Amino acid sequence: MRFCYTMLYLTLTGVYCALSIRWYIRKGMNITFFANCVYLVVVYLSAWLFLFIAMRWRTVMGAFATCERSFLQGHYRLQATTRGFSLTWKIRFAGLAIFALALVEDWLNYYSAYESNIVQMATCNRTNVSVWYNFYVREHPHVFHLVPFNGFTVVVTEWINRCMRYTWTYVDIFIIAFCYGAQFRYEQIFRRLVAVQGMACPANFWHEVRMDYVAVSELVSFLDAQFGHLILLACANDMYFIATQLFNGFQRRRAIANYVYFWYSLLLLIFRTIVMLYVASGVYVASASPLQLLRNVSSKNWGIDLQRLTDEVSSGENVLSGKQFFFLKRQLILAMAGTLVTYELVLLDQVKKIPDSSTDCSYF
């Protein structure tokens, strides 16, 4: 049933996206129409990628299970029960918090569009149509110039738009979730080393820790191979829309709700992107955190397994990437910020401001 539901959504959304892009091309491309086209393509492509991931989900969970087998017993299990923030709590809190903020954004978007239509009806002196007819025909002209306006078409259109909006948000949440999974295991290894700092540990202890570290590193490599395309899509999408929305911030709006929605949406997008990049780059930071502790081990306690573990921590590239085009490290956040500032200056210098659409009295 869930697969049938997914295929129904992908089919109807594909038609919706095709009609939308066709409409924007006919009306003449500008920066707003092009951004809308990018949004439609990215969300639709993301939905297909999640379907392909679902088909491989047993393999993904098998890789996690193989890695985490040793972390669910013994010393690691004691750590998980005594620490204040468990892995489950981190993932659920991040997902629910971002989804709650997205719900507020969705409501503000709806209310902002409604207020814009009220202003447009007053400007164009529209008294012969209802508010809701004007709202839906003006917001979705690519649909209602082909199909009749009625309750069924409105419900289907709203369902498609809600699903697309939350798919767009879920991409970042999904990346945050599996990055937390890998980062948490590296942190457990680090805390285990802190617990024995200054003690003389036997050779089998260092062998066990090294095998656990290698297991997590193999999991990170597996995740990078499985989800690198999703990371690439998410980073490119977030960066593009932050740049576009920053440019749109200089446009005039006639309704106060438009300003409230715009700045809330922009700040949420920046916040969501920074959180995703920070958590994803934390995998590399957590993988390198044991290095200083290992170097402080006394030379009289040195052994071949400890040497191998130190070499793996110091030289291993345990980092996620966007299909090897870029690597998710903390420096990437500053690099993206610098690129956005440069791109924004180019936009402000080259692109003309977009006229206020509330004065446009035509439907199609």
N, C-alpha and C positions, 0 to 999 in steps of 0.2 A: 504493500500500500504506500509506503514512504517513497519507494522508487517511482511508482506511478504518479504520485504527487509531484515529485521532482521533475519528471519528464513533462508533465502538464505545465509546470511553471516555466521550464526552459523553452518549451514550444511557444507559449503565449508571450513570454518576454522577448523571444527572438523576433516575433512579428511586431511587437511594440517597438523594439529598438530599430528595426528596419523602417517602419513608418516614420519614426522620429527623425532619423538621419536623412531620409528622403525629404522630409518637410524642411529641415534646416538647409539642405542644399538648394531646394527650390526658392527659399526666402532670401538666400544670399548669406554666405558665411561671414560671421564676425567673431570676436573673441569669446562672446558669451555662447553663441551657437556651437562654436568649436569645442568649448569646454564641456557643454552638454553632451556632444557626441563622444568625447573622450570618456566622460562618466559612464555613459551607456555601454560602450565597448568594454571598459575595464570591469564593470560589475557583471556583465554577461559572461565575459571570459572567466572571471573569478568563480562564478557559479559552476561552469563546466569543470574548472580545475578541482573544485571541491568534490564534484561527482567522481572524477578520476581518483582523487585521494580516498574517497569512500570505498572504491573498488579495491584499493590496496591497504585498507585499514587493518586487516588482520596481520599483514606483514609488519606494519608500523608498530602495532601493539606488541607483536612478538619480539621486535627489537628492544622495546622498552622493558618488557618482561625479562629478557635475557640479561640486560644490563642491571636491572634493579633487584635481581634475585638476592644478591649478597647484601644489599642495602636495607632489606626488610627483616633482618635478623641480627642478633648479637649486639655489638656496640652501636651500630648505626640505628637500630630500632630503638635503643634506649635514648639516643640523641633526639630522634623524631618525636618521642613522647614527652621529653623534658623541655624542648624548645617551645617558645611562645607562638611562633608562626610556622605552621606546617605547610607543606607543599599544596595540599588541598585548599587550605585557607587562602593562600596567596593567589592561586588561580581563580578561585570563586570570587574573591574580593575584586580582583582586577576586571574580570569579565562582567560582573554585576554592576560595578561602578561605571564602567565605560558604557554599558548598555543603558543604564539609568540616565546618564548624560545625553546619550543619543535619543532617548525617548523625549526628553525635554526639547532637544533640537528639532525633532520631528514635529512636535506640537507647535513650536515657534514658527517653523516653516509654513505649516498649514495656516496658522493665524496671520502671519505676514502676507501670504498670498490672498487670504480673504480680505484683509484691510486694503491691499492694493486694488482689488476688484471693486471695493466700495468707492475708493477714490476715482477709479476709472469710470464707473457708472455715473458718478456725479459730474465728472468732467465732460463725458459724452452725452449726458442727459438721457440716459437709457431708462425709460419707464415702461417699456413694452415687454420686457423679459424679466424673469425672476433672478434673484441674486445667485442661486445655485446654478442655474443654466449659464449665466454669464461667467461664473467662476470656473466651471469645468470646461466649457467650450474655449475659454480664453487660456486656461492653463494647459489643456491638452488638445490643441487644434488639430494635430496630426492624427488623432483618433476620431474626433467627432465630426471631421469633415468627410469621413467615410462611413461611419456607423451612426445609427440614430441615438439621440440622447434619451436614456431611460435608466431605471434603477439598476438593471443588470449590467449594462455597460459601465456605469459609474462604479459599481462594486468591483468588477473585474479590473478596471483601471486603477482604483485605489489599492487593491490587493497587490498588483504588480509593482506599483511604486513603493509600497511599504516593504515588500520583500527585497527589492533592489536597494533601498536605503539601508536596511539592516545587513544585507550581504556586504555592502561597502564597509560598514563598521566592523563586521565579524572577521574580515581578513586580518586586521591588526590584532584583534583579540586572539585569534587562532595562533598567530606568530608568537604573541606574548606567552600563551599557555605552554607551548612545547619548549620555548626558550627557558621558562621557569623550571621545567622538568629537568633539563640538562644542567642548568646553573645550580640547582638545589643539590644535585649529587656531588658536584665539585666542592660545594660548601661543606657537605658532610665529611668529605675526605680532609678538607682543611681543618675542621673542628676536631677530627680524630687525631690529627698531628699535633694540634695545640694541646690536647689532653695529655700527650706523652712527651711534651717538650722538656728537654733536659734529662730524660730518662734513658737508660741503656736498653734498647729494644733488640730482641733476637732477630736473626736473619729471616725467619719465616714471617715475622710481622711485616718487614719491608717488602717481602715477596707478595704477601696478601694485599697490602696497600697498592703496590705497583699494578697488580692484576685488576684491582678495582678501578684505578685511574685509567688504565688502558681500555677497560670496558666502557667507561663514560666517554672517552675520546672516540672510540669506535661508534658509539651512539651519535655523537655530534657529527661525525663524518657521514653517517647514514642520513641524519636529518637534513644535512646540507644538500645531499644528493636528491632527497625526496621532495624537499620544499624550497629549494633555491629559486625555482621559477616563481613561486608565490611571493617570496621576499623581494625579488626583482620587481614584480608587478606592483606590490604594495608601496615600495620606496619611490618608484617612478611616479605612481599615481599621487601619493601624498605630496611629493615635492612639486609636481605640476599644479595641483589645486591650491596649495599654499601661495604659490606665485600668482596664480590667476585671481585668487580672492584678495590678495593684497592690492593688486591693481584695481579691482572692483571697489575697493574701499574708498577710492577717490570719486566715485560716481554719486550723484545726487539722488535722494529718495524722498518721495512726498509723504510717506506714512512713517510714523515713529516706530511702528512694529517692524518695518523693514530694516531700520538701523539696529534694533535690538537683536533681531534674528541674524543679521549679517555678522555682527561682531561676536555674538555667542558662537555661531557656527565656525568662524575663523579661529577663535581662541580654542575651541574644542578640537578642531583639526590639528592645530599646532601642538596642543597638549597630547593628543592621541599619538601623533607621530613621534614626539620626543619620548614618551613612555615606551613605545614599541622599540625605538632605536636604543634607548637606555637599557632596557631589559635584555634585548638581543645581544648588545655589546657586552653585557655583564657575563655572558658565557665565557668569553675570552678572558675577562678580568678574573673570574673565579678559577679558571683553569691554571692561571699563572700565580695565584695567591699562595700555594704551598712552597714556592721556590725559596723564599727567604728562610723559612723554617728548616728546609732540607739543608741549606748551606750552613746553618748554625749547628748542625749535628756534629758532635765531637769526632775527630779523626780516628780515635781508637774504636769507635762504634761503626766505622765505615765498612761497607761491604758491597758486593757486586750488584745486589738488587737495589740498594740505596743509590748506587751510582747510576744504574739504568733509569730509576725513577727520576732522579735529578735531571738527567739528560732529556728525558721525555717531557718534563715540565718546562725546561728552559728552551728547548728547540722545537717542540711540537706546536703546530699552527691549529689549535683547537678553536676554530672560529667559524661562524656561519657566514654565508656570502649570498650575493645575488647572482647565482650561476657563474661565480668566479669573476664577475665584472668588477665587483667591489666587495670589501670585507667589512663586517659589522663590528667595528671597534669604536671606542669613544671619540676618536679624531673625526669620524665620519659625521658626527652631529655638527661640529664646527665647520667642516667642509661644505655640508649642505646649506648651512646658514649663510656662508660667504657666497655660494653660488646663487642663492635666492636673492640676496641683496644686489648682486651684479645684474641678474636677470630683470629684477624689478626696475632698476635704473634704465635699462634698455626699453622696457615696456612703456615707462612714463615718457620717454623721449620720442618713441616711434608710433605708438598706437593712439588714435583719437578716442576721446571719451564717447561712451555710448549714450544716445539720447534716452530720455525717460520714457519707458514703455507704457506708462499709465496714460499718456496723452494719445496713444494709438487707439482709435475707435473701431478698427477693423477686426473681424474675427479670423478670417482666413487670407 
